[in-house]
Amino acid sequence: MSLCYTMTSLKGDNYVLPRLPLSFMLRRGVNLVPESKIVGGDPVNKGDVPWQVSLQREGFFGRSHFCGGSILDADTVLTAAHCTDGQIPSGITVVAGDHVLSTTDGDEQVVGVASISEHPEYNSRTFYNDICVLKLLTSILIGGNVQPVGLPFPNAEVDEGVMATVSGWGTTS
C-alpha cells in the first residue's frame, strides 16, 4: 500500500464529497465523486504529502496500518473519530515520514499516542463530527519529508472551485 492523492474542488454542482468512511461506502457500493480518483488515486513521490501519517496497531504479525492522519504540529495528529472509536492510546502507533507501508527506508518516525480526543458530539452511527485529535507521547521531528498540514485560518471563507488535496493510503489499481 502506497501513499496516494487526488486534487478535487471543494465545492461544485457535480458532486458532494461523502461524509461516510471509505470502508462503509465500499461495502455498500457507493459511487464516490464522479470522474475522480479518490479511489485508486495517483501515486506520489516521497515527500509530496509530508503531513500524512499511518496509524498502526499491533497484530499477530506485528504492526499493521488501519487509518491515516495529518500532522498538525510536532505533538499533534488529526484523524477521524471512527479510527479511534474504542481504541486506547497505548494501542495506537503513529508512523510519520513513511511512503510505502510494506517497506522501511529508515526515514520513518514511530511514536506512541498519549491521548485521544474525539469530538464530544461524534456520532458513530451517522459519522457526524467524525474528527479526532491525537496527542503524541514524544514529538515528531519536523523537517524534510515530515511537515505539518497547511490548514486555512480559522473562519476563513473558501471560494467555490478552490482546489484541495485529498491524501491517504491505498493502491492505484
NUPA-200776 format. One record per atom (N, C-alpha, C): residue number from 1; y, z, x; residue in three letters. Coordinates in steps of 0.05 Angstrom, whole numbers. Example, Ala and Ser with C-alpha at 12.3 -4.5 7.8 and 13.67 -1.06 7.14 Angstrom:
REM residues 2
(1; (-114; 156; 264); "ALA")
(1; (-90; 156; 246); "ALA")
(1; (-66; 156; 264); "ALA")
(2; (-45; 142; 257); "SER")
(2; (-21; 143; 273); "SER")
(2; (1; 157; 258); "SER")
This chain:
REM residues 173
(1; (-23; 0; 17); "MET")
(1; (0; 0; 0); "MET")
(1; (25; 0; 18); "MET")
(2; (43; -19; 13); "SER")
(2; (67; -22; 29); "SER")
(2; (91; -17; 12); "SER")
(3; (113; -13; 26); "LEU")
(3; (139; -9; 13); "LEU")
(3; (148; -35; 2); "LEU")
(4; (157; -36; -23); "CYS")
(4; (167; -60; -37); "CYS")
(4; (193; -54; -50); "CYS")
(5; (208; -75; -57); "TYR")
(5; (232; -71; -72); "TYR")
(5; (239; -96; -88); "TYR")
(6; (258; -93; -106); "THR")
(6; (269; -115; -120); "THR")
(6; (298; -110; -125); "THR")
(7; (314; -131; -130); "MET")
(7; (341; -127; -138); "MET")
(7; (343; -133; -168); "MET")
(8; (357; -117; -182); "THR")
(8; (359; -121; -211); "THR")
(8; (386; -113; -221); "THR")
(9; (395; -126; -241); "SER")
(9; (421; -119; -253); "SER")
(9; (418; -93; -269); "SER")
(10; (439; -76; -268); "LEU")
(10; (438; -51; -281); "LEU")
(10; (441; -53; -312); "LEU")
(11; (454; -74; -321); "LYS")
(11; (458; -77; -350); "LYS")
(11; (456; -107; -356); "LYS")
(12; (450; -113; -381); "GLY")
(12; (449; -141; -389); "GLY")
(12; (435; -144; -415); "GLY")
(13; (438; -167; -427); "ASP")
(13; (426; -173; -453); "ASP")
(13; (397; -180; -452); "ASP")
(14; (387; -188; -428); "ASN")
(14; (360; -199; -426); "ASN")
(14; (338; -178; -425); "ASN")
(15; (344; -153; -418); "TYR")
(15; (323; -133; -415); "TYR")
(15; (335; -106; -415); "TYR")
(16; (317; -86; -417); "VAL")
(16; (325; -58; -413); "VAL")
(16; (305; -47; -394); "VAL")
(17; (314; -33; -374); "LEU")
(17; (296; -20; -355); "LEU")
(17; (280; 1; -370); "LEU")
(18; (254; 2; -367); "PRO")
(18; (237; 21; -382); "PRO")
(18; (243; 49; -373); "PRO")
(19; (239; 68; -392); "ARG")
(19; (243; 96; -386); "ARG")
(19; (216; 112; -385); "ARG")
(20; (195; 97; -382); "LEU")
(20; (168; 110; -380); "LEU")
(20; (157; 106; -353); "LEU")
(21; (140; 124; -343); "PRO")
(21; (128; 120; -317); "PRO")
(21; (112; 94; -316); "PRO")
(22; (112; 82; -293); "LEU")
(22; (98; 56; -290); "LEU")
(22; (69; 58; -297); "LEU")
(23; (55; 80; -290); "SER")
(23; (27; 83; -296); "SER")
(23; (22; 83; -326); "SER")
(24; (40; 95; -341); "PHE")
(24; (37; 96; -370); "PHE")
(24; (40; 68; -382); "PHE")
(25; (60; 53; -372); "MET")
(25; (64; 26; -383); "MET")
(25; (42; 7; -376); "MET")
(26; (31; 9; -352); "LEU")
(26; (10; -9; -343); "LEU")
(26; (-16; -4; -359); "LEU")
(27; (-22; 21; -365); "ARG")
(27; (-45; 27; -382); "ARG")
(27; (-43; 15; -409); "ARG")
(28; (-19; 12; -419); "ARG")
(28; (-15; 2; -446); "ARG")
(28; (-6; -27; -447); "ARG")
(29; (-6; -40; -424); "GLY")
(29; (1; -69; -423); "GLY")
(29; (30; -75; -429); "GLY")
(30; (48; -56; -425); "VAL")
(30; (76; -61; -430); "VAL")
(30; (87; -81; -410); "VAL")
(31; (101; -101; -420); "ASN")
(31; (113; -122; -403); "ASN")
(31; (138; -110; -391); "ASN")
(32; (140; -109; -365); "LEU")
(32; (164; -99; -352); "LEU")
(32; (186; -120; -354); "LEU")
(33; (207; -116; -340); "VAL")
(33; (230; -133; -341); "VAL")
(33; (222; -162; -337); "VAL")
(34; (228; -179; -357); "PRO")
(34; (220; -208; -355); "PRO")
(34; (232; -220; -330); "PRO")
(35; (217; -238; -317); "GLU")
(35; (225; -253; -294); "GLU")
(35; (234; -234; -271); "GLU")
(36; (222; -211; -270); "SER")
(36; (229; -192; -249); "SER")
(36; (204; -187; -232); "SER")
(37; (209; -175; -209); "LYS")
(37; (186; -169; -192); "LYS")
(37; (184; -140; -187); "LYS")
(38; (190; -123; -207); "ILE")
(38; (187; -95; -204); "ILE")
(38; (157; -89; -199); "ILE")
(39; (139; -102; -214); "VAL")
(39; (111; -100; -209); "VAL")
(39; (105; -122; -188); "VAL")
(40; (93; -114; -166); "GLY")
(40; (88; -133; -144); "GLY")
(40; (110; -131; -124); "GLY")
(41; (135; -137; -132); "GLY")
(41; (157; -134; -114); "GLY")
(41; (157; -153; -90); "GLY")
(42; (175; -149; -73); "ASP")
(42; (177; -164; -48); "ASP")
(42; (172; -145; -25); "ASP")
(43; (157; -153; -6); "PRO")
(43; (152; -135; 17); "PRO")
(43; (179; -131; 33); "PRO")
(44; (181; -108; 45); "VAL")
(44; (205; -103; 60); "VAL")
(44; (198; -98; 89); "VAL")
(45; (218; -102; 106); "ASN")
(45; (214; -96; 134); "ASN")
(45; (219; -66; 139); "ASN")
(46; (208; -55; 160); "LYS")
(46; (211; -27; 166); "LYS")
(46; (241; -22; 168); "LYS")
(47; (250; -1; 155); "GLY")
(47; (278; 7; 156); "GLY")
(47; (296; -5; 134); "GLY")
(48; (285; -24; 118); "ASP")
(48; (301; -36; 97); "ASP")
(48; (308; -17; 75); "ASP")
(49; (291; 2; 69); "VAL")
(49; (296; 23; 48); "VAL")
(49; (291; 50; 60); "VAL")
(50; (308; 59; 78); "PRO")
(50; (303; 83; 94); "PRO")
(50; (304; 109; 78); "PRO")
(51; (312; 108; 53); "TRP")
(51; (313; 132; 36); "TRP")
(51; (287; 137; 22); "TRP")
(52; (269; 118; 22); "GLN")
(52; (243; 120; 7); "GLN")
(52; (224; 139; 22); "GLN")
(53; (213; 158; 6); "VAL")
(53; (193; 176; 17); "VAL")
(53; (167; 174; 0); "VAL")
(54; (146; 182; 12); "SER")
(54; (120; 184; -2); "SER")
(54; (114; 213; -8); "SER")
(55; (108; 220; -33); "LEU")
(55; (99; 246; -40); "LEU")
(55; (68; 245; -38); "LEU")
(56; (57; 264; -24); "GLN")
(56; (28; 264; -20); "GLN")
(56; (16; 292; -25); "GLN")
(57; (-10; 292; -32); "ARG")
(57; (-24; 317; -36); "ARG")
(57; (-51; 315; -23); "ARG")
(58; (-62; 339; -16); "GLU")
(58; (-88; 340; -3); "GLU")
(58; (-110; 333; -23); "GLU")
(59; (-129; 317; -14); "GLY")
(59; (-152; 310; -30); "GLY")
(59; (-177; 312; -13); "GLY")
(60; (-198; 303; -23); "PHE")
(60; (-224; 304; -10); "PHE")
(60; (-224; 290; 17); "PHE")
(61; (-209; 267; 19); "PHE")
(61; (-208; 251; 43); "PHE")
(61; (-182; 255; 58); "PHE")
(62; (-168; 277; 55); "GLY")
(62; (-142; 281; 68); "GLY")
(62; (-119; 277; 49); "GLY")
(63; (-96; 273; 60); "ARG")
(63; (-72; 269; 43); "ARG")
(63; (-72; 242; 30); "ARG")
(64; (-63; 240; 5); "SER")
(64; (-60; 215; -8); "SER")
(64; (-34; 213; -23); "SER")
(65; (-23; 189; -25); "HIS")
(65; (2; 184; -39); "HIS")
(65; (-2; 186; -69); "HIS")
(66; (18; 199; -82); "PHE")
(66; (16; 200; -112); "PHE")
(66; (43; 193; -125); "PHE")
(67; (65; 194; -111); "CYS")
(67; (91; 187; -122); "CYS")
(67; (110; 181; -100); "CYS")
(68; (133; 170; -107); "GLY")
(68; (154; 165; -88); "GLY")
(68; (178; 182; -94); "GLY")
(69; (197; 182; -76); "GLY")
(69; (222; 197; -79); "GLY")
(69; (243; 184; -61); "GLY")
(70; (267; 195; -64); "SER")
(70; (290; 185; -48); "SER")
(70; (303; 209; -34); "SER")
(71; (311; 205; -9); "ILE")
(71; (324; 225; 7); "ILE")
(71; (353; 228; -3); "ILE")
(72; (361; 252; -11); "LEU")
(72; (389; 257; -18); "LEU")
(72; (404; 267; 6); "LEU")
(73; (392; 285; 21); "ASP")
(73; (402; 295; 47); "ASP")
(73; (379; 306; 63); "ASP")
(74; (384; 317; 86); "ALA")
(74; (362; 325; 104); "ALA")
(74; (344; 346; 92); "ALA")
(75; (353; 360; 71); "ASP")
(75; (337; 381; 59); "ASP")
(75; (328; 376; 30); "ASP")
(76; (335; 353; 19); "THR")
(76; (332; 349; -9); "THR")
(76; (321; 321; -15); "THR")
(77; (301; 320; -34); "VAL")
(77; (290; 294; -43); "VAL")
(77; (292; 293; -73); "VAL")
(78; (299; 270; -84); "LEU")
(78; (300; 265; -112); "LEU")
(78; (275; 250; -120); "LEU")
(79; (262; 258; -142); "THR")
(79; (238; 245; -152); "THR")
(79; (237; 247; -182); "THR")
(80; (216; 238; -194); "ALA")
(80; (212; 240; -223); "ALA")
(80; (198; 266; -230); "ALA")
(81; (206; 279; -252); "ALA")
(81; (193; 304; -260); "ALA")
(81; (164; 299; -268); "ALA")
(82; (156; 275; -277); "HIS")
(82; (128; 271; -284); "HIS")
(82; (111; 272; -258); "HIS")
(83; (123; 268; -235); "CYS")
(83; (108; 270; -210); "CYS")
(83; (102; 299; -202); "CYS")
(84; (119; 317; -210); "THR")
(84; (116; 345; -202); "THR")
(84; (106; 363; -224); "THR")
(85; (104; 353; -248); "ASP")
(85; (94; 369; -271); "ASP")
(85; (67; 381; -265); "ASP")
(86; (66; 407; -265); "GLY")
(86; (41; 421; -260); "GLY")
(86; (35; 425; -230); "GLY")
(87; (52; 416; -213); "GLN")
(87; (48; 419; -184); "GLN")
(87; (61; 445; -174); "GLN")
(88; (52; 455; -152); "ILE")
(88; (64; 477; -138); "ILE")
(88; (75; 466; -112); "ILE")
(89; (97; 479; -101); "PRO")
(89; (109; 468; -77); "PRO")
(89; (90; 464; -54); "PRO")
(90; (72; 484; -50); "SER")
(90; (53; 482; -27); "SER")
(90; (33; 459; -30); "SER")
(91; (31; 448; -54); "GLY")
(91; (12; 426; -59); "GLY")
(91; (24; 398; -54); "GLY")
(92; (50; 397; -46); "ILE")
(92; (63; 371; -42); "ILE")
(92; (73; 369; -13); "ILE")
(93; (68; 346; -1); "THR")
(93; (78; 340; 26); "THR")
(93; (96; 315; 23); "THR")
(94; (119; 316; 36); "VAL")
(94; (137; 293; 36); "VAL")
(94; (134; 279; 63); "VAL")
(95; (131; 252; 61); "VAL")
(95; (129; 236; 86); "VAL")
(95; (152; 216; 86); "VAL")
(96; (170; 219; 105); "ALA")
(96; (193; 202; 108); "ALA")
(96; (189; 183; 132); "ALA")
(97; (202; 160; 132); "GLY")
(97; (200; 142; 154); "GLY")
(97; (175; 125; 155); "GLY")
(98; (159; 126; 134); "ASP")
(98; (135; 110; 133); "ASP")
(98; (141; 83; 122); "ASP")
(99; (124; 64; 128); "HIS")
(99; (128; 36; 119); "HIS")
(99; (102; 25; 106); "HIS")
(100; (80; 31; 117); "VAL")
(100; (54; 23; 106); "VAL")
(100; (37; 48; 105); "VAL")
(101; (29; 56; 81); "LEU")
(101; (16; 82; 78); "LEU")
(101; (-11; 84; 92); "LEU")
(102; (-24; 62; 96); "SER")
(102; (-51; 62; 107); "SER")
(102; (-51; 63; 138); "SER")
(103; (-28; 61; 150); "THR")
(103; (-26; 63; 179); "THR")
(103; (-5; 83; 188); "THR")
(104; (-8; 92; 213); "THR")
(104; (11; 111; 225); "THR")
(104; (22; 98; 250); "THR")
(105; (49; 98; 252); "ASP")
(105; (61; 87; 276); "ASP")
(105; (76; 107; 293); "ASP")
(106; (76; 132; 284); "GLY")
(106; (89; 153; 300); "GLY")
(106; (118; 159; 291); "GLY")
(107; (129; 143; 274); "ASP")
(107; (157; 147; 265); "ASP")
(107; (158; 164; 239); "ASP")
(108; (135; 171; 228); "GLU")
(108; (134; 186; 203); "GLU")
(108; (142; 215; 208); "GLU")
(109; (156; 226; 189); "GLN")
(109; (163; 255; 189); "GLN")
(109; (149; 267; 165); "GLN")
(110; (133; 288; 170); "VAL")
(110; (117; 301; 149); "VAL")
(110; (128; 329; 146); "VAL")
(111; (138; 335; 122); "VAL")
(111; (149; 362; 116); "VAL")
(111; (138; 373; 90); "VAL")
(112; (138; 399; 88); "GLY")
(112; (129; 412; 64); "GLY")
(112; (152; 416; 44); "GLY")
(113; (145; 425; 20); "VAL")
(113; (164; 429; -1); "VAL")
(113; (167; 459; -5); "VAL")
(114; (192; 469; -6); "ALA")
(114; (198; 497; -11); "ALA")
(114; (201; 503; -40); "ALA")
(115; (213; 485; -55); "SER")
(115; (217; 490; -84); "SER")
(115; (218; 464; -100); "SER")
(116; (211; 466; -125); "ILE")
(116; (211; 444; -144); "ILE")
(116; (230; 451; -167); "ILE")
(117; (250; 434; -172); "SER")
(117; (269; 440; -194); "SER")
(117; (269; 416; -213); "SER")
(118; (253; 417; -234); "GLU")
(118; (252; 396; -254); "GLU")
(118; (276; 401; -273); "GLU")
(119; (286; 379; -284); "HIS")
(119; (308; 381; -304); "HIS")
(119; (300; 401; -325); "HIS")
(120; (317; 420; -333); "PRO")
(120; (310; 440; -352); "PRO")
(120; (302; 429; -380); "PRO")
(121; (311; 404; -386); "GLU")
(121; (305; 392; -411); "GLU")
(121; (285; 369; -409); "GLU")
(122; (270; 369; -386); "TYR")
(122; (249; 348; -383); "TYR")
(122; (228; 351; -404); "TYR")
(123; (220; 329; -416); "ASN")
(123; (200; 328; -437); "ASN")
(123; (177; 311; -428); "ASN")
(124; (154; 323; -423); "SER")
(124; (131; 308; -413); "SER")
(124; (118; 289; -433); "SER")
(125; (125; 292; -459); "ARG")
(125; (115; 274; -479); "ARG")
(125; (132; 249; -482); "ARG")
(126; (158; 252; -480); "THR")
(126; (176; 229; -483); "THR")
(126; (187; 219; -457); "THR")
(127; (185; 235; -436); "PHE")
(127; (195; 229; -409); "PHE")
(127; (226; 229; -408); "PHE")
(128; (239; 241; -428); "TYR")
(128; (268; 245; -427); "TYR")
(128; (274; 264; -404); "TYR")
(129; (296; 259; -390); "ASN")
(129; (305; 276; -368); "ASN")
(129; (283; 278; -346); "ASN")
(130; (270; 255; -341); "ASP")
(130; (248; 254; -322); "ASP")
(130; (259; 253; -293); "ASP")
(131; (270; 276; -284); "ILE")
(131; (282; 277; -258); "ILE")
(131; (277; 304; -246); "ILE")
(132; (274; 305; -219); "CYS")
(132; (267; 330; -205); "CYS")
(132; (279; 329; -177); "CYS")
(133; (287; 353; -168); "VAL")
(133; (297; 357; -141); "VAL")
(133; (277; 374; -125); "VAL")
(134; (269; 364; -102); "LEU")
(134; (252; 379; -84); "LEU")
(134; (269; 389; -61); "LEU")
(135; (268; 415; -55); "LYS")
(135; (280; 427; -31); "LYS")
(135; (258; 429; -10); "LYS")
(136; (264; 420; 14); "LEU")
(136; (243; 418; 35); "LEU")
(136; (242; 444; 51); "LEU")
(137; (218; 450; 62); "LEU")
(137; (214; 473; 79); "LEU")
(137; (229; 471; 105); "LEU")
(138; (229; 447; 116); "THR")
(138; (244; 441; 141); "THR")
(138; (260; 415; 137); "THR")
(139; (281; 413; 152); "SER")
(139; (299; 389; 148); "SER")
(139; (286; 364; 159); "SER")
(140; (291; 342; 145); "ILE")
(140; (283; 316; 155); "ILE")
(140; (304; 308; 176); "ILE")
(141; (296; 296; 198); "LEU")
(141; (315; 286; 218); "LEU")
(141; (326; 260; 209); "LEU")
(142; (352; 259; 202); "ILE")
(142; (365; 235; 192); "ILE")
(142; (372; 217; 216); "ILE")
(143; (366; 192; 214); "GLY")
(143; (372; 172; 235); "GLY")
(143; (352; 150; 234); "GLY")
(144; (361; 127; 244); "GLY")
(144; (343; 103; 245); "GLY")
(144; (332; 96; 218); "GLY")
(145; (305; 98; 216); "ASN")
(145; (291; 89; 191); "ASN")
(145; (290; 111; 170); "ASN")
(146; (305; 133; 174); "VAL")
(146; (306; 154; 154); "VAL")
(146; (335; 160; 148); "VAL")
(147; (343; 153; 124); "GLN")
(147; (372; 156; 116); "GLN")
(147; (373; 165; 86); "GLN")
(148; (395; 179; 79); "PRO")
(148; (398; 186; 51); "PRO")
(148; (404; 161; 34); "PRO")
(149; (396; 162; 9); "VAL")
(149; (401; 140; -10); "VAL")
(149; (431; 140; -16); "VAL")
(150; (442; 116; -20); "GLY")
(150; (470; 113; -28); "GLY")
(150; (473; 116; -58); "GLY")
(151; (486; 136; -67); "LEU")
(151; (490; 140; -96); "LEU")
(151; (519; 137; -103); "LEU")
(152; (525; 129; -128); "PRO")
(152; (553; 127; -137); "PRO")
(152; (565; 155; -138); "PRO")
(153; (592; 156; -138); "PHE")
(153; (606; 181; -141); "PHE")
(153; (601; 192; -169); "PHE")
(154; (602; 218; -173); "PRO")
(154; (599; 229; -200); "PRO")
(154; (619; 217; -219); "PRO")
(155; (610; 212; -243); "ASN")
(155; (626; 200; -265); "ASN")
(155; (636; 172; -258); "ASN")
(156; (624; 159; -239); "ALA")
(156; (632; 131; -232); "ALA")
(156; (624; 112; -255); "ALA")
(157; (641; 93; -261); "GLU")
(157; (635; 73; -280); "GLU")
(157; (620; 50; -266); "GLU")
(158; (599; 40; -278); "VAL")
(158; (584; 18; -266); "VAL")
(158; (588; -6; -283); "VAL")
(159; (599; -27; -272); "ASP")
(159; (605; -51; -286); "ASP")
(159; (579; -66; -293); "ASP")
(160; (579; -80; -316); "GLU")
(160; (556; -96; -323); "GLU")
(160; (551; -117; -302); "GLU")
(161; (526; -122; -296); "GLY")
(161; (518; -142; -277); "GLY")
(161; (517; -133; -248); "GLY")
(162; (525; -108; -242); "VAL")
(162; (523; -98; -215); "VAL")
(162; (494; -96; -207); "VAL")
(163; (488; -106; -183); "MET")
(163; (460; -106; -174); "MET")
(163; (453; -79; -162); "MET")
(164; (428; -71; -167); "ALA")
(164; (418; -46; -156); "ALA")
(164; (391; -51; -143); "ALA")
(165; (383; -35; -123); "THR")
(165; (358; -38; -110); "THR")
(165; (338; -18; -123); "THR")
(166; (315; -27; -130); "VAL")
(166; (293; -10; -140); "VAL")
(166; (271; -12; -119); "VAL")
(167; (264; 11; -108); "SER")
(167; (243; 11; -87); "SER")
(167; (220; 29; -95); "SER")
(168; (198; 24; -83); "GLY")
(168; (174; 40; -88); "GLY")
(168; (151; 30; -72); "GLY")
(169; (128; 44; -75); "TRP")
(169; (104; 37; -61); "TRP")
(169; (87; 20; -79); "TRP")
(170; (75; -1; -68); "GLY")
(170; (58; -18; -84); "GLY")
(170; (47; -41; -68); "GLY")
(171; (34; -59; -82); "THR")
(171; (23; -83; -70); "THR")
(171; (39; -107; -80); "THR")
(172; (38; -128; -66); "THR")
(172; (54; -152; -74); "THR")
(172; (36; -174; -85); "THR")
(173; (11; -168; -90); "SER")
(173; (-7; -188; -102); "SER")
(173; (-25; -175; -122); "SER")
